[in-house]
């Protein structure tokens, strides 16, 4: 196995545990425990990788980014050749709940695929500790999550989804001058209710998300 990796890339509110470009000669069948508490993101560069979830086989296609939520049990293996993939593990504080056991397939998203190519190029060149790599990896995670269709999330309350969208807006614009009132408007809440719910969901205030 050949791999190029960058470990422990940390961005406020998103923690990237592992960012790696792998070439795996024998991606053997393996059951991944449901107890894992982190998300997985895959972007394959060929179609030799296969994931099995709930008895259904999914081929990892190069034009698709795949997201697997925490607590999901699945199996994977290779068929026909060397699996070549970008692989990101991450956690998000206070993120979507009650969506384990799913595989999200984000097809033909040109922005995601371009980000994946830039990240992979940096990893292959050995540029594993740069700020650009961390920022682009964070951007890919954020864009992937916000590209999931709302109907697939099983979120019970509209407010939960609105808060996450606002959080990702903040993370994509960390030095912005957006007021709390404007952020509350994005979430369709009053400023007071927004601040209370935001702090309850994420453990910090909206202003604490911004870079001082």
Biotite code that builds the C-alpha atoms (Angstrom):
import biotite.structure as struc

atoms = struc.array([
    struc.Atom([0.000, 0.000, 0.000], chain_id="A", res_id=1, res_name="UNK", atom_name="CA", element="C"),
    struc.Atom([1.219, 3.483, -0.872], chain_id="A", res_id=2, res_name="UNK", atom_name="CA", element="C"),
    struc.Atom([-0.290, 6.465, 0.866], chain_id="A", res_id=3, res_name="UNK", atom_name="CA", element="C"),
    struc.Atom([0.299, 10.147, 1.317], chain_id="A", res_id=4, res_name="UNK", atom_name="CA", element="C"),
    struc.Atom([-1.361, 11.721, 4.320], chain_id="A", res_id=5, res_name="UNK", atom_name="CA", element="C"),
    struc.Atom([-1.808, 14.810, 6.450], chain_id="A", res_id=6, res_name="UNK", atom_name="CA", element="C"),
    struc.Atom([-2.799, 14.189, 10.053], chain_id="A", res_id=7, res_name="UNK", atom_name="CA", element="C"),
    struc.Atom([-4.673, 16.284, 12.605], chain_id="A", res_id=8, res_name="UNK", atom_name="CA", element="C"),
    struc.Atom([-5.766, 19.196, 10.417], chain_id="A", res_id=9, res_name="UNK", atom_name="CA", element="C"),
    struc.Atom([-8.008, 21.264, 12.672], chain_id="A", res_id=10, res_name="UNK", atom_name="CA", element="C"),
    struc.Atom([-10.447, 23.966, 11.606], chain_id="A", res_id=11, res_name="UNK", atom_name="CA", element="C"),
    struc.Atom([-12.898, 25.685, 14.015], chain_id="A", res_id=12, res_name="UNK", atom_name="CA", element="C"),
    struc.Atom([-16.012, 23.504, 14.441], chain_id="A", res_id=13, res_name="UNK", atom_name="CA", element="C"),
    struc.Atom([-14.777, 20.929, 11.909], chain_id="A", res_id=14, res_name="UNK", atom_name="CA", element="C"),
    struc.Atom([-11.979, 18.629, 12.996], chain_id="A", res_id=15, res_name="UNK", atom_name="CA", element="C"),
    struc.Atom([-10.283, 16.747, 10.188], chain_id="A", res_id=16, res_name="UNK", atom_name="CA", element="C"),
    struc.Atom([-8.875, 13.594, 11.736], chain_id="A", res_id=17, res_name="UNK", atom_name="CA", element="C"),
    struc.Atom([-7.236, 12.262, 8.582], chain_id="A", res_id=18, res_name="UNK", atom_name="CA", element="C"),
    struc.Atom([-6.768, 13.408, 4.997], chain_id="A", res_id=19, res_name="UNK", atom_name="CA", element="C"),
    struc.Atom([-5.108, 10.829, 2.762], chain_id="A", res_id=20, res_name="UNK", atom_name="CA", element="C"),
    struc.Atom([-4.638, 9.775, -0.856], chain_id="A", res_id=21, res_name="UNK", atom_name="CA", element="C"),
    struc.Atom([-4.359, 5.976, -1.017], chain_id="A", res_id=22, res_name="UNK", atom_name="CA", element="C"),
    struc.Atom([-3.383, 3.382, -3.573], chain_id="A", res_id=23, res_name="UNK", atom_name="CA", element="C"),
    struc.Atom([-4.511, 0.073, -2.076], chain_id="A", res_id=24, res_name="UNK", atom_name="CA", element="C"),
    struc.Atom([-3.549, -3.157, -3.812], chain_id="A", res_id=25, res_name="UNK", atom_name="CA", element="C"),
    struc.Atom([-5.796, -5.408, -1.705], chain_id="A", res_id=26, res_name="UNK", atom_name="CA", element="C"),
    struc.Atom([-8.777, -3.542, -0.251], chain_id="A", res_id=27, res_name="UNK", atom_name="CA", element="C"),
    struc.Atom([-10.051, -6.601, 1.568], chain_id="A", res_id=28, res_name="UNK", atom_name="CA", element="C"),
    struc.Atom([-13.577, -7.216, 2.813], chain_id="A", res_id=29, res_name="UNK", atom_name="CA", element="C"),
    struc.Atom([-13.873, -5.670, 6.232], chain_id="A", res_id=30, res_name="UNK", atom_name="CA", element="C"),
    struc.Atom([-16.815, -4.830, 8.423], chain_id="A", res_id=31, res_name="UNK", atom_name="CA", element="C"),
    struc.Atom([-16.558, -1.321, 9.819], chain_id="A", res_id=32, res_name="UNK", atom_name="CA", element="C"),
    struc.Atom([-18.013, -1.115, 13.318], chain_id="A", res_id=33, res_name="UNK", atom_name="CA", element="C"),
    struc.Atom([-21.158, 0.935, 13.887], chain_id="A", res_id=34, res_name="UNK", atom_name="CA", element="C"),
    struc.Atom([-19.629, 2.444, 17.026], chain_id="A", res_id=35, res_name="UNK", atom_name="CA", element="C"),
    struc.Atom([-17.272, 4.821, 15.171], chain_id="A", res_id=36, res_name="UNK", atom_name="CA", element="C"),
    struc.Atom([-18.061, 8.460, 15.892], chain_id="A", res_id=37, res_name="UNK", atom_name="CA", element="C"),
    struc.Atom([-16.698, 10.161, 12.806], chain_id="A", res_id=38, res_name="UNK", atom_name="CA", element="C"),
    struc.Atom([-17.759, 10.861, 9.223], chain_id="A", res_id=39, res_name="UNK", atom_name="CA", element="C"),
    struc.Atom([-16.019, 9.350, 6.202], chain_id="A", res_id=40, res_name="UNK", atom_name="CA", element="C"),
    struc.Atom([-15.595, 11.003, 2.824], chain_id="A", res_id=41, res_name="UNK", atom_name="CA", element="C"),
    struc.Atom([-14.422, 9.041, -0.233], chain_id="A", res_id=42, res_name="UNK", atom_name="CA", element="C"),
    struc.Atom([-13.521, 10.273, -3.708], chain_id="A", res_id=43, res_name="UNK", atom_name="CA", element="C"),
    struc.Atom([-12.281, 7.462, -5.951], chain_id="A", res_id=44, res_name="UNK", atom_name="CA", element="C"),
    struc.Atom([-10.035, 7.849, -9.005], chain_id="A", res_id=45, res_name="UNK", atom_name="CA", element="C"),
    struc.Atom([-11.100, 4.543, -10.536], chain_id="A", res_id=46, res_name="UNK", atom_name="CA", element="C"),
    struc.Atom([-14.021, 2.121, -10.188], chain_id="A", res_id=47, res_name="UNK", atom_name="CA", element="C"),
    struc.Atom([-12.269, -0.759, -8.414], chain_id="A", res_id=48, res_name="UNK", atom_name="CA", element="C"),
    struc.Atom([-13.561, 0.069, -4.927], chain_id="A", res_id=49, res_name="UNK", atom_name="CA", element="C"),
    struc.Atom([-16.875, -1.361, -3.710], chain_id="A", res_id=50, res_name="UNK", atom_name="CA", element="C"),
    struc.Atom([-18.886, -0.597, -0.561], chain_id="A", res_id=51, res_name="UNK", atom_name="CA", element="C"),
    struc.Atom([-21.600, -2.894, 0.796], chain_id="A", res_id=52, res_name="UNK", atom_name="CA", element="C"),
    struc.Atom([-24.330, -1.305, 2.924], chain_id="A", res_id=53, res_name="UNK", atom_name="CA", element="C"),
    struc.Atom([-27.520, -3.115, 3.990], chain_id="A", res_id=54, res_name="UNK", atom_name="CA", element="C"),
    struc.Atom([-26.772, -5.846, 1.479], chain_id="A", res_id=55, res_name="UNK", atom_name="CA", element="C"),
    struc.Atom([-26.514, -3.407, -1.440], chain_id="A", res_id=56, res_name="UNK", atom_name="CA", element="C"),
    struc.Atom([-23.292, -3.075, -3.429], chain_id="A", res_id=57, res_name="UNK", atom_name="CA", element="C"),
    struc.Atom([-22.117, 0.435, -4.381], chain_id="A", res_id=58, res_name="UNK", atom_name="CA", element="C"),
    struc.Atom([-19.262, 0.921, -6.858], chain_id="A", res_id=59, res_name="UNK", atom_name="CA", element="C"),
    struc.Atom([-17.113, 3.963, -6.074], chain_id="A", res_id=60, res_name="UNK", atom_name="CA", element="C"),
    struc.Atom([-17.312, 5.983, -9.292], chain_id="A", res_id=61, res_name="UNK", atom_name="CA", element="C"),
    struc.Atom([-14.768, 8.747, -10.053], chain_id="A", res_id=62, res_name="UNK", atom_name="CA", element="C"),
    struc.Atom([-17.509, 11.321, -10.737], chain_id="A", res_id=63, res_name="UNK", atom_name="CA", element="C"),
    struc.Atom([-19.036, 10.957, -7.259], chain_id="A", res_id=64, res_name="UNK", atom_name="CA", element="C"),
    struc.Atom([-18.124, 12.004, -3.720], chain_id="A", res_id=65, res_name="UNK", atom_name="CA", element="C"),
    struc.Atom([-19.380, 9.645, -1.013], chain_id="A", res_id=66, res_name="UNK", atom_name="CA", element="C"),
    struc.Atom([-20.241, 10.519, 2.590], chain_id="A", res_id=67, res_name="UNK", atom_name="CA", element="C"),
    struc.Atom([-20.813, 7.944, 5.334], chain_id="A", res_id=68, res_name="UNK", atom_name="CA", element="C"),
    struc.Atom([-22.190, 9.281, 8.658], chain_id="A", res_id=69, res_name="UNK", atom_name="CA", element="C"),
    struc.Atom([-21.006, 8.214, 12.131], chain_id="A", res_id=70, res_name="UNK", atom_name="CA", element="C"),
    struc.Atom([-22.444, 4.990, 13.496], chain_id="A", res_id=71, res_name="UNK", atom_name="CA", element="C"),
    struc.Atom([-22.810, 3.340, 10.083], chain_id="A", res_id=72, res_name="UNK", atom_name="CA", element="C"),
    struc.Atom([-21.767, -0.285, 9.645], chain_id="A", res_id=73, res_name="UNK", atom_name="CA", element="C"),
    struc.Atom([-20.579, -1.291, 6.180], chain_id="A", res_id=74, res_name="UNK", atom_name="CA", element="C"),
    struc.Atom([-18.081, -3.473, 4.301], chain_id="A", res_id=75, res_name="UNK", atom_name="CA", element="C"),
    struc.Atom([-15.683, -2.663, 1.485], chain_id="A", res_id=76, res_name="UNK", atom_name="CA", element="C"),
    struc.Atom([-13.316, -4.403, -0.913], chain_id="A", res_id=77, res_name="UNK", atom_name="CA", element="C"),
    struc.Atom([-11.650, -4.054, -4.308], chain_id="A", res_id=78, res_name="UNK", atom_name="CA", element="C"),
    struc.Atom([-12.520, -5.834, -7.540], chain_id="A", res_id=79, res_name="UNK", atom_name="CA", element="C"),
    struc.Atom([-10.278, -5.895, -10.595], chain_id="A", res_id=80, res_name="UNK", atom_name="CA", element="C"),
    struc.Atom([-7.375, -3.675, -9.617], chain_id="A", res_id=81, res_name="UNK", atom_name="CA", element="C"),
    struc.Atom([-5.727, -1.160, -7.312], chain_id="A", res_id=82, res_name="UNK", atom_name="CA", element="C"),
    struc.Atom([-8.116, 1.164, -5.479], chain_id="A", res_id=83, res_name="UNK", atom_name="CA", element="C"),
    struc.Atom([-6.990, 4.787, -5.825], chain_id="A", res_id=84, res_name="UNK", atom_name="CA", element="C"),
    struc.Atom([-8.947, 7.177, -3.595], chain_id="A", res_id=85, res_name="UNK", atom_name="CA", element="C"),
    struc.Atom([-8.995, 10.358, -1.551], chain_id="A", res_id=86, res_name="UNK", atom_name="CA", element="C"),
    struc.Atom([-10.107, 9.597, 2.003], chain_id="A", res_id=87, res_name="UNK", atom_name="CA", element="C"),
    struc.Atom([-11.080, 12.129, 4.685], chain_id="A", res_id=88, res_name="UNK", atom_name="CA", element="C"),
    struc.Atom([-12.186, 11.386, 8.253], chain_id="A", res_id=89, res_name="UNK", atom_name="CA", element="C"),
    struc.Atom([-13.809, 14.198, 10.216], chain_id="A", res_id=90, res_name="UNK", atom_name="CA", element="C"),
    struc.Atom([-16.091, 15.120, 13.097], chain_id="A", res_id=91, res_name="UNK", atom_name="CA", element="C"),
    struc.Atom([-18.371, 18.127, 13.495], chain_id="A", res_id=92, res_name="UNK", atom_name="CA", element="C"),
    struc.Atom([-19.606, 19.404, 16.827], chain_id="A", res_id=93, res_name="UNK", atom_name="CA", element="C"),
    struc.Atom([-23.364, 19.382, 17.108], chain_id="A", res_id=94, res_name="UNK", atom_name="CA", element="C"),
    struc.Atom([-23.917, 18.190, 13.561], chain_id="A", res_id=95, res_name="UNK", atom_name="CA", element="C"),
    struc.Atom([-26.884, 16.279, 12.114], chain_id="A", res_id=96, res_name="UNK", atom_name="CA", element="C"),
    struc.Atom([-28.259, 13.498, 14.295], chain_id="A", res_id=97, res_name="UNK", atom_name="CA", element="C"),
    struc.Atom([-30.268, 10.342, 13.564], chain_id="A", res_id=98, res_name="UNK", atom_name="CA", element="C"),
    struc.Atom([-28.831, 9.724, 10.106], chain_id="A", res_id=99, res_name="UNK", atom_name="CA", element="C"),
    struc.Atom([-26.529, 6.744, 10.671], chain_id="A", res_id=100, res_name="UNK", atom_name="CA", element="C"),
    struc.Atom([-26.811, 3.775, 8.354], chain_id="A", res_id=101, res_name="UNK", atom_name="CA", element="C"),
    struc.Atom([-26.804, 5.823, 5.143], chain_id="A", res_id=102, res_name="UNK", atom_name="CA", element="C"),
    struc.Atom([-24.519, 6.424, 2.191], chain_id="A", res_id=103, res_name="UNK", atom_name="CA", element="C"),
    struc.Atom([-24.782, 9.864, 0.578], chain_id="A", res_id=104, res_name="UNK", atom_name="CA", element="C"),
    struc.Atom([-23.715, 9.956, -3.084], chain_id="A", res_id=105, res_name="UNK", atom_name="CA", element="C"),
    struc.Atom([-22.958, 13.427, -4.446], chain_id="A", res_id=106, res_name="UNK", atom_name="CA", element="C"),
    struc.Atom([-22.742, 12.971, -8.210], chain_id="A", res_id=107, res_name="UNK", atom_name="CA", element="C"),
    struc.Atom([-21.209, 15.261, -10.826], chain_id="A", res_id=108, res_name="UNK", atom_name="CA", element="C"),
    struc.Atom([-20.613, 18.163, -8.443], chain_id="A", res_id=109, res_name="UNK", atom_name="CA", element="C"),
    struc.Atom([-17.882, 20.003, -10.324], chain_id="A", res_id=110, res_name="UNK", atom_name="CA", element="C"),
    struc.Atom([-16.859, 22.175, -7.376], chain_id="A", res_id=111, res_name="UNK", atom_name="CA", element="C"),
    struc.Atom([-16.403, 19.122, -5.149], chain_id="A", res_id=112, res_name="UNK", atom_name="CA", element="C"),
    struc.Atom([-14.467, 17.225, -7.803], chain_id="A", res_id=113, res_name="UNK", atom_name="CA", element="C"),
    struc.Atom([-12.165, 20.193, -8.424], chain_id="A", res_id=114, res_name="UNK", atom_name="CA", element="C"),
    struc.Atom([-11.489, 20.535, -4.696], chain_id="A", res_id=115, res_name="UNK", atom_name="CA", element="C"),
    struc.Atom([-10.737, 16.820, -4.494], chain_id="A", res_id=116, res_name="UNK", atom_name="CA", element="C"),
    struc.Atom([-8.229, 17.124, -7.342], chain_id="A", res_id=117, res_name="UNK", atom_name="CA", element="C"),
    struc.Atom([-6.459, 20.076, -5.700], chain_id="A", res_id=118, res_name="UNK", atom_name="CA", element="C"),
    struc.Atom([-6.279, 18.294, -2.343], chain_id="A", res_id=119, res_name="UNK", atom_name="CA", element="C"),
    struc.Atom([-5.011, 15.094, -3.981], chain_id="A", res_id=120, res_name="UNK", atom_name="CA", element="C"),
    struc.Atom([-2.341, 16.998, -5.915], chain_id="A", res_id=121, res_name="UNK", atom_name="CA", element="C"),
    struc.Atom([-1.027, 18.540, -2.685], chain_id="A", res_id=122, res_name="UNK", atom_name="CA", element="C"),
    struc.Atom([-0.959, 15.174, -0.920], chain_id="A", res_id=123, res_name="UNK", atom_name="CA", element="C"),
    struc.Atom([0.837, 13.485, -3.806], chain_id="A", res_id=124, res_name="UNK", atom_name="CA", element="C"),
    struc.Atom([3.415, 16.284, -3.924], chain_id="A", res_id=125, res_name="UNK", atom_name="CA", element="C"),
    struc.Atom([4.144, 15.864, -0.215], chain_id="A", res_id=126, res_name="UNK", atom_name="CA", element="C"),
    struc.Atom([2.583, 19.210, 0.716], chain_id="A", res_id=127, res_name="UNK", atom_name="CA", element="C"),
    struc.Atom([0.850, 17.724, 3.761], chain_id="A", res_id=128, res_name="UNK", atom_name="CA", element="C"),
    struc.Atom([1.244, 20.493, 6.315], chain_id="A", res_id=129, res_name="UNK", atom_name="CA", element="C"),
    struc.Atom([0.197, 23.643, 4.469], chain_id="A", res_id=130, res_name="UNK", atom_name="CA", element="C"),
    struc.Atom([-2.601, 25.972, 5.478], chain_id="A", res_id=131, res_name="UNK", atom_name="CA", element="C"),
    struc.Atom([-3.981, 25.730, 1.937], chain_id="A", res_id=132, res_name="UNK", atom_name="CA", element="C"),
    struc.Atom([-4.413, 21.973, 2.294], chain_id="A", res_id=133, res_name="UNK", atom_name="CA", element="C"),
    struc.Atom([-6.285, 22.382, 5.584], chain_id="A", res_id=134, res_name="UNK", atom_name="CA", element="C"),
    struc.Atom([-8.508, 25.127, 4.172], chain_id="A", res_id=135, res_name="UNK", atom_name="CA", element="C"),
    struc.Atom([-9.322, 23.227, 0.987], chain_id="A", res_id=136, res_name="UNK", atom_name="CA", element="C"),
    struc.Atom([-10.050, 20.031, 2.938], chain_id="A", res_id=137, res_name="UNK", atom_name="CA", element="C"),
    struc.Atom([-12.346, 21.980, 5.254], chain_id="A", res_id=138, res_name="UNK", atom_name="CA", element="C"),
    struc.Atom([-14.049, 23.591, 2.250], chain_id="A", res_id=139, res_name="UNK", atom_name="CA", element="C"),
    struc.Atom([-14.632, 20.178, 0.660], chain_id="A", res_id=140, res_name="UNK", atom_name="CA", element="C"),
    struc.Atom([-16.157, 18.797, 3.862], chain_id="A", res_id=141, res_name="UNK", atom_name="CA", element="C"),
    struc.Atom([-18.412, 21.846, 4.282], chain_id="A", res_id=142, res_name="UNK", atom_name="CA", element="C"),
    struc.Atom([-19.538, 21.835, 0.655], chain_id="A", res_id=143, res_name="UNK", atom_name="CA", element="C"),
    struc.Atom([-20.189, 18.080, 0.755], chain_id="A", res_id=144, res_name="UNK", atom_name="CA", element="C"),
    struc.Atom([-22.363, 18.325, 3.840], chain_id="A", res_id=145, res_name="UNK", atom_name="CA", element="C"),
    struc.Atom([-24.366, 21.276, 2.572], chain_id="A", res_id=146, res_name="UNK", atom_name="CA", element="C"),
    struc.Atom([-24.887, 19.470, -0.753], chain_id="A", res_id=147, res_name="UNK", atom_name="CA", element="C"),
    struc.Atom([-26.850, 16.674, 0.905], chain_id="A", res_id=148, res_name="UNK", atom_name="CA", element="C"),
    struc.Atom([-30.532, 16.964, 0.059], chain_id="A", res_id=149, res_name="UNK", atom_name="CA", element="C"),
    struc.Atom([-32.589, 18.073, 3.026], chain_id="A", res_id=150, res_name="UNK", atom_name="CA", element="C"),
    struc.Atom([-35.098, 15.286, 2.359], chain_id="A", res_id=151, res_name="UNK", atom_name="CA", element="C"),
    struc.Atom([-32.355, 12.710, 3.062], chain_id="A", res_id=152, res_name="UNK", atom_name="CA", element="C"),
    struc.Atom([-31.363, 14.021, 6.483], chain_id="A", res_id=153, res_name="UNK", atom_name="CA", element="C"),
    struc.Atom([-34.273, 12.897, 8.685], chain_id="A", res_id=154, res_name="UNK", atom_name="CA", element="C"),
    struc.Atom([-34.027, 16.116, 10.668], chain_id="A", res_id=155, res_name="UNK", atom_name="CA", element="C"),
    struc.Atom([-37.066, 16.533, 12.888], chain_id="A", res_id=156, res_name="UNK", atom_name="CA", element="C"),
    struc.Atom([-37.026, 20.307, 13.190], chain_id="A", res_id=157, res_name="UNK", atom_name="CA", element="C"),
    struc.Atom([-36.540, 22.951, 10.529], chain_id="A", res_id=158, res_name="UNK", atom_name="CA", element="C"),
    struc.Atom([-34.536, 25.014, 13.040], chain_id="A", res_id=159, res_name="UNK", atom_name="CA", element="C"),
    struc.Atom([-31.811, 22.362, 13.322], chain_id="A", res_id=160, res_name="UNK", atom_name="CA", element="C"),
    struc.Atom([-31.188, 22.446, 9.592], chain_id="A", res_id=161, res_name="UNK", atom_name="CA", element="C"),
    struc.Atom([-31.247, 26.258, 9.493], chain_id="A", res_id=162, res_name="UNK", atom_name="CA", element="C"),
    struc.Atom([-28.660, 26.495, 12.265], chain_id="A", res_id=163, res_name="UNK", atom_name="CA", element="C"),
    struc.Atom([-26.286, 24.120, 10.494], chain_id="A", res_id=164, res_name="UNK", atom_name="CA", element="C"),
    struc.Atom([-26.595, 26.089, 7.251], chain_id="A", res_id=165, res_name="UNK", atom_name="CA", element="C"),
    struc.Atom([-25.738, 29.292, 9.135], chain_id="A", res_id=166, res_name="UNK", atom_name="CA", element="C"),
    struc.Atom([-22.774, 27.578, 10.811], chain_id="A", res_id=167, res_name="UNK", atom_name="CA", element="C"),
    struc.Atom([-21.404, 26.512, 7.446], chain_id="A", res_id=168, res_name="UNK", atom_name="CA", element="C"),
    struc.Atom([-21.886, 30.029, 6.079], chain_id="A", res_id=169, res_name="UNK", atom_name="CA", element="C"),
    struc.Atom([-19.767, 31.312, 8.972], chain_id="A", res_id=170, res_name="UNK", atom_name="CA", element="C"),
    struc.Atom([-17.092, 28.680, 8.385], chain_id="A", res_id=171, res_name="UNK", atom_name="CA", element="C"),
    struc.Atom([-16.867, 29.567, 4.697], chain_id="A", res_id=172, res_name="UNK", atom_name="CA", element="C"),
    struc.Atom([-16.576, 33.266, 5.607], chain_id="A", res_id=173, res_name="UNK", atom_name="CA", element="C"),
    struc.Atom([-14.523, 33.226, 8.846], chain_id="A", res_id=174, res_name="UNK", atom_name="CA", element="C"),
    struc.Atom([-13.516, 36.905, 8.698], chain_id="A", res_id=175, res_name="UNK", atom_name="CA", element="C"),
    struc.Atom([-16.870, 38.258, 7.562], chain_id="A", res_id=176, res_name="UNK", atom_name="CA", element="C"),
    struc.Atom([-18.598, 41.226, 9.120], chain_id="A", res_id=177, res_name="UNK", atom_name="CA", element="C"),
    struc.Atom([-22.087, 39.727, 9.171], chain_id="A", res_id=178, res_name="UNK", atom_name="CA", element="C"),
    struc.Atom([-24.136, 40.873, 12.163], chain_id="A", res_id=179, res_name="UNK", atom_name="CA", element="C"),
    struc.Atom([-26.003, 38.534, 14.486], chain_id="A", res_id=180, res_name="UNK", atom_name="CA", element="C"),
    struc.Atom([-29.218, 40.066, 13.182], chain_id="A", res_id=181, res_name="UNK", atom_name="CA", element="C"),
    struc.Atom([-28.301, 39.078, 9.615], chain_id="A", res_id=182, res_name="UNK", atom_name="CA", element="C"),
    struc.Atom([-27.352, 35.553, 10.696], chain_id="A", res_id=183, res_name="UNK", atom_name="CA", element="C"),
    struc.Atom([-30.665, 35.239, 12.541], chain_id="A", res_id=184, res_name="UNK", atom_name="CA", element="C"),
    struc.Atom([-32.470, 36.320, 9.374], chain_id="A", res_id=185, res_name="UNK", atom_name="CA", element="C"),
    struc.Atom([-30.722, 33.502, 7.460], chain_id="A", res_id=186, res_name="UNK", atom_name="CA", element="C"),
    struc.Atom([-32.144, 31.058, 10.004], chain_id="A", res_id=187, res_name="UNK", atom_name="CA", element="C"),
    struc.Atom([-35.607, 32.666, 9.960], chain_id="A", res_id=188, res_name="UNK", atom_name="CA", element="C"),
    struc.Atom([-35.450, 33.417, 13.695], chain_id="A", res_id=189, res_name="UNK", atom_name="CA", element="C"),
    struc.Atom([-35.402, 36.442, 15.920], chain_id="A", res_id=190, res_name="UNK", atom_name="CA", element="C"),
    struc.Atom([-31.882, 37.420, 17.094], chain_id="A", res_id=191, res_name="UNK", atom_name="CA", element="C"),
    struc.Atom([-32.606, 36.354, 20.670], chain_id="A", res_id=192, res_name="UNK", atom_name="CA", element="C"),
    struc.Atom([-34.026, 32.961, 19.749], chain_id="A", res_id=193, res_name="UNK", atom_name="CA", element="C"),
    struc.Atom([-31.268, 32.416, 17.183], chain_id="A", res_id=194, res_name="UNK", atom_name="CA", element="C"),
    struc.Atom([-28.452, 33.101, 19.682], chain_id="A", res_id=195, res_name="UNK", atom_name="CA", element="C"),
    struc.Atom([-30.035, 30.841, 22.295], chain_id="A", res_id=196, res_name="UNK", atom_name="CA", element="C"),
    struc.Atom([-30.579, 27.949, 19.885], chain_id="A", res_id=197, res_name="UNK", atom_name="CA", element="C"),
    struc.Atom([-27.174, 28.363, 18.251], chain_id="A", res_id=198, res_name="UNK", atom_name="CA", element="C"),
    struc.Atom([-25.370, 28.222, 21.597], chain_id="A", res_id=199, res_name="UNK", atom_name="CA", element="C"),
    struc.Atom([-27.457, 25.234, 22.681], chain_id="A", res_id=200, res_name="UNK", atom_name="CA", element="C"),
    struc.Atom([-26.694, 23.355, 19.435], chain_id="A", res_id=201, res_name="UNK", atom_name="CA", element="C"),
    struc.Atom([-22.969, 24.106, 19.075], chain_id="A", res_id=202, res_name="UNK", atom_name="CA", element="C"),
    struc.Atom([-21.744, 25.161, 22.536], chain_id="A", res_id=203, res_name="UNK", atom_name="CA", element="C"),
    struc.Atom([-20.512, 28.585, 21.396], chain_id="A", res_id=204, res_name="UNK", atom_name="CA", element="C"),
    struc.Atom([-22.051, 31.896, 20.361], chain_id="A", res_id=205, res_name="UNK", atom_name="CA", element="C"),
    struc.Atom([-22.200, 32.964, 16.687], chain_id="A", res_id=206, res_name="UNK", atom_name="CA", element="C"),
    struc.Atom([-19.593, 35.682, 17.270], chain_id="A", res_id=207, res_name="UNK", atom_name="CA", element="C"),
    struc.Atom([-17.147, 33.157, 18.759], chain_id="A", res_id=208, res_name="UNK", atom_name="CA", element="C"),
    struc.Atom([-17.070, 31.376, 15.386], chain_id="A", res_id=209, res_name="UNK", atom_name="CA", element="C"),
    struc.Atom([-15.406, 34.325, 13.717], chain_id="A", res_id=210, res_name="UNK", atom_name="CA", element="C"),
    struc.Atom([-11.653, 34.856, 13.648], chain_id="A", res_id=211, res_name="UNK", atom_name="CA", element="C"),
    struc.Atom([-10.696, 37.741, 15.906], chain_id="A", res_id=212, res_name="UNK", atom_name="CA", element="C"),
])
